[in-house]
Amino acid sequence: MPPTKKNRKSNRRGNPASRAAQPRTRRDGAPPGVPSGPAPAQGAQGVQGVQGGQGVPPGLTSPQTTPAGLAPAKAPDQNMPPGLAPARAAGQNPPAGLAPAKAAGQNPPAGLVPAKATAARPAAAASGRSRGTAEAAPPETVEPDTPPVSNADDDVPKWAAKAVEELLTPTYWLDPGESGEPFSATVRFSGRRTDVTGKLQPRDSFWQEETVDGIIPGSGPVAITAEVRGINPGEWTVTARSVARVGGRPYRSYPPPGHDPAGMYRVPPPRRVEIPAEPAATIHTSTLLRSKVPGIVRYAYATLVGLGVLVGLGLEALLLSHGHYSLFRPMLFSVIAILAGVIGGKGWYVAVHRGKKFDGWCIQGFVAGAAVVVAAAALAGPGIPAGAFLAAAAPALLIGMSIGRPGCFWAGCCTGRPVAARWGIWSSDRRLGCRRAPAQLLEALSALISGVVVLAVVLADGLAQSGPVAVVGLAAYTLARQVILGLRAEPRVWQYGRRVTGAIAVLALIAGIILLVK
């Protein structure tokens, strides 16, 4: 049987090692060992024709043995091996990164330049290249003049990083007019640092827009304050201008031109916040606790809350001493109740905002946490009769809150909604300053009235007989607070929250009155 094609090929060529040692016949008729270039292409851009019509690449004058590492080119009708480009014209360098390997003791053929041994960009010439095309190496990365600013959140908590960060608090004053519907305003703040030495960095300039809603005409001057963060500390020149919106109401800056500066540049009484005749030319960065915002009194919250705690503990000690009771165990339980109230105030605030905000407190949570500890202490036995302990703790708690609650007014938290009524008081939520319903002051007044009434009953009937009055006083304050919450500017998180809390307060109030009468 005649051998098959496969058998004949195997018989002629042998194994792979013997096939590699045998010369192969060239289709173009050239002897083995002579490198050949690609066939000339008609109209191909960037590809040169061969010299002498013999298929010899430019720069090779005579047939030579193929240097080690360069395989002979295939026929023109086949694809070239990856990474080998067609030969260029004489005097040109080969594509970047492609160089023939040098045989021992031999120089590379003329027209082929060996690649330079460099480690500057080892992968630039190898990646992103198609057949016969050399892609330009990417430019080197330029390092910034100053090192990048480290993120403080990686080392300290977020609230602590915000407290120590340098920021700007520019303010724009506008005139809302005397009549019309509530409207919104947009102000664009822009600034540039003036004490720059050297090249200007991206954090040496900024622009930021602030949009506020619910501005009431007839409420007097309005202050819009921005917190500009993420900038370099130093001295800045800041400008502010109103941004017109489609369908928006026009407004102008305050004070209006032509008015007497001596009598017009203050907010409505009883507040006496000064309004500058012209915006400051330059302002300096500062931390949050040292920043200046119209209507905000720094450290007022901590000062008044601390004072309220001391007054409450002092009043409780006086009542216990007046009733000839021991002080150690009742006062110890009261301190624990205050700590529980702090935890409850923070937990209540976080729960109300669904874990999205952590920088505030809730007085309702403080009352709930303290009341739980006081009730547990009364049941466990604080060393004195339970009724006497409750009667001494209730007026101390309520009067202490009446002292600490105005701190929220000057700190800009728990603010009332904007109003144009004359009973409104000018205050700020650290972003929008205007005439508002004094919700914080009304809560302080309700706590004071409840505490004074409870204290009067305690002094009249004695501690031993006045236990139920503590329940009545706390329930009355909670019920009044639910009404005052309707004046707050904060949106409702749960629409039934006030109703449920008010219903529980009513039940507690009725039960306390029944026990007090009996």
Secondary structure as the mmCIF struct_conf table of DSSP 4:
data_model
#
loop_
_struct_conf.conf_type_id
_struct_conf.id
_struct_conf.beg_label_comp_id
_struct_conf.beg_label_asym_id
_struct_conf.beg_label_seq_id
_struct_conf.end_label_comp_id
_struct_conf.end_label_asym_id
_struct_conf.end_label_seq_id
HELX_RH_AL_P HELX_RH_AL_P1 LYS A 5 ARG A 13
BEND BEND1 ASN A 15 ASN A 15
HELX_RH_AL_P HELX_RH_AL_P2 PRO A 16 ALA A 21
BEND BEND2 GLN A 22 GLN A 22
TURN_TY1_P TURN_TY1_P1 ARG A 27 ASP A 28
BEND BEND3 GLY A 29 GLY A 29
HELX_LH_PP_P HELX_LH_PP_P1 ALA A 30 PRO A 31
TURN_TY1_P TURN_TY1_P2 PRO A 32 GLY A 33
HELX_LH_PP_P HELX_LH_PP_P2 PRO A 38 PRO A 40
TURN_TY1_P TURN_TY1_P3 GLN A 42 GLY A 43
TURN_TY1_P TURN_TY1_P4 GLN A 45 GLY A 46
HELX_LH_PP_P HELX_LH_PP_P3 GLN A 48 VAL A 50
STRN STRN1 GLN A 51 GLN A 51
TURN_TY1_P TURN_TY1_P5 GLY A 52 GLY A 55
STRN STRN2 VAL A 56 VAL A 56
HELX_LH_PP_P HELX_LH_PP_P4 PRO A 57 PRO A 57
TURN_TY1_P TURN_TY1_P6 PRO A 58 GLY A 59
BEND BEND4 SER A 62 SER A 62
HELX_LH_PP_P HELX_LH_PP_P5 THR A 65 PRO A 67
TURN_TY1_P TURN_TY1_P7 ALA A 68 GLY A 69
HELX_LH_PP_P HELX_LH_PP_P6 ALA A 71 ALA A 73
TURN_TY1_P TURN_TY1_P8 PRO A 76 ASP A 77
BEND BEND5 GLN A 78 GLN A 78
HELX_LH_PP_P HELX_LH_PP_P7 ASN A 79 PRO A 81
TURN_TY1_P TURN_TY1_P9 PRO A 82 GLY A 83
HELX_LH_PP_P HELX_LH_PP_P8 ALA A 85 ALA A 87
TURN_TY1_P TURN_TY1_P10 ALA A 90 GLY A 91
HELX_LH_PP_P HELX_LH_PP_P9 ASN A 93 PRO A 94
BEND BEND6 PRO A 95 PRO A 95
TURN_TY1_P TURN_TY1_P11 ALA A 96 GLY A 97
HELX_LH_PP_P HELX_LH_PP_P10 PRO A 100 ALA A 103
TURN_TY1_P TURN_TY1_P12 ALA A 104 GLY A 105
HELX_LH_PP_P HELX_LH_PP_P11 ASN A 107 PRO A 109
TURN_TY1_P TURN_TY1_P13 ALA A 110 GLY A 111
HELX_LH_PP_P HELX_LH_PP_P12 PRO A 114 LYS A 116
BEND BEND7 ALA A 120 ARG A 121
TURN_TY1_P TURN_TY1_P14 PRO A 122 ALA A 126
BEND BEND8 SER A 127 GLY A 128
TURN_TY1_P TURN_TY1_P15 ARG A 131 GLY A 132
HELX_LH_PP_P HELX_LH_PP_P13 GLU A 135 PRO A 144
BEND BEND9 ASP A 145 THR A 146
HELX_LH_PP_P HELX_LH_PP_P14 PRO A 147 ASN A 151
HELX_RH_3T_P HELX_RH_3T_P1 ALA A 152 ASP A 154
TURN_TY1_P TURN_TY1_P16 ASP A 155 ASP A 155
BEND BEND10 VAL A 156 VAL A 156
HELX_RH_AL_P HELX_RH_AL_P3 LYS A 158 VAL A 164
BEND BEND11 GLU A 165 GLU A 165
STRN STRN3 LEU A 167 LEU A 168
STRN STRN4 THR A 171 ASP A 175
BEND BEND12 GLU A 178 GLY A 180
STRN STRN5 PHE A 183 ARG A 193
BEND BEND13 THR A 194 ASP A 195
BEND BEND14 GLY A 198 LYS A 199
HELX_LH_PP_P HELX_LH_PP_P15 LEU A 200 GLN A 201
HELX_RH_3T_P HELX_RH_3T_P2 PRO A 202 ASP A 204
STRN STRN6 SER A 205 ILE A 215
HELX_LH_PP_P HELX_LH_PP_P16 ILE A 216 ILE A 216
TURN_TY1_P TURN_TY1_P17 PRO A 217 GLY A 218
BEND BEND15 SER A 219 SER A 219
STRN STRN7 VAL A 222 THR A 225
STRN STRN8 VAL A 228 VAL A 228
BEND BEND16 GLY A 230 ILE A 231
BEND BEND17 PRO A 233 GLY A 234
STRN STRN9 GLU A 235 SER A 242
TURN_TY1_P TURN_TY1_P18 VAL A 246 GLY A 247
HELX_LH_PP_P HELX_LH_PP_P17 GLY A 248 PRO A 250
STRN STRN10 ARG A 252 SER A 253
BEND BEND18 TYR A 254 PRO A 255
HELX_LH_PP_P HELX_LH_PP_P18 PRO A 256 PRO A 256
TURN_TY1_P TURN_TY1_P19 PRO A 257 GLY A 258
BEND BEND19 HIS A 259 HIS A 259
HELX_RH_AL_P HELX_RH_AL_P4 PRO A 261 MET A 264
BEND BEND20 TYR A 265 TYR A 265
STRN STRN11 ARG A 266 ARG A 266
HELX_LH_PP_P HELX_LH_PP_P19 VAL A 267 VAL A 267
BEND BEND21 PRO A 268 PRO A 268
TURN_TY1_P TURN_TY1_P20 PRO A 269 PRO A 270
STRN STRN12 GLU A 274 GLU A 274
BEND BEND22 ALA A 277 GLU A 278
BEND BEND23 ALA A 281 ALA A 281
STRN STRN13 ILE A 283 HIS A 284
STRN STRN14 SER A 286 SER A 286
HELX_RH_3T_P HELX_RH_3T_P3 LEU A 288 ARG A 290
TURN_TY1_P TURN_TY1_P21 PRO A 294 GLY A 295
TURN_TY1_P TURN_TY1_P22 ARG A 298 TYR A 299
HELX_RH_AL_P HELX_RH_AL_P5 ALA A 300 HIS A 322
TURN_TY1_P TURN_TY1_P23 GLY A 323 HIS A 324
HELX_RH_AL_P HELX_RH_AL_P6 PHE A 328 VAL A 352
TURN_TY1_P TURN_TY1_P24 HIS A 353 GLY A 355
BEND BEND24 LYS A 356 LYS A 356
BEND BEND25 ASP A 359 ASP A 359
HELX_RH_AL_P HELX_RH_AL_P7 ILE A 363 ALA A 380
BEND BEND26 GLY A 383 ILE A 384
HELX_RH_AL_P HELX_RH_AL_P8 ALA A 386 GLY A 404
TURN_TY1_P TURN_TY1_P25 ARG A 405 ARG A 405
HELX_RH_AL_P HELX_RH_AL_P9 PRO A 406 ALA A 411
TURN_TY1_P TURN_TY1_P26 GLY A 412 GLY A 412
BEND BEND27 CYS A 414 CYS A 414
HELX_LH_PP_P HELX_LH_PP_P20 THR A 415 THR A 415
STRN STRN15 GLY A 416 GLY A 416
HELX_LH_PP_P HELX_LH_PP_P21 ARG A 417 ARG A 417
STRN STRN16 PRO A 418 PRO A 418
BEND BEND28 ALA A 421 ALA A 421
TURN_TY1_P TURN_TY1_P27 ARG A 422 TRP A 423
STRN STRN17 ILE A 425 SER A 428
BEND BEND29 ARG A 430 ARG A 431
STRN STRN18 LEU A 432 ARG A 436
HELX_RH_AL_P HELX_RH_AL_P10 ALA A 439 ASP A 461
TURN_TY1_P TURN_TY1_P28 LEU A 463 GLN A 465
HELX_RH_AL_P HELX_RH_AL_P11 GLY A 467 ILE A 484
HELX_RH_3T_P HELX_RH_3T_P4 LEU A 485 LEU A 487
STRN STRN19 ARG A 488 ARG A 488
BEND BEND30 ALA A 489 GLU A 490
HELX_LH_PP_P HELX_LH_PP_P22 PRO A 491 ARG A 492
BEND BEND31 VAL A 493 TRP A 494
TURN_TY1_P TURN_TY1_P29 GLN A 495 TYR A 496
HELX_RH_AL_P HELX_RH_AL_P12 GLY A 497 VAL A 517
#
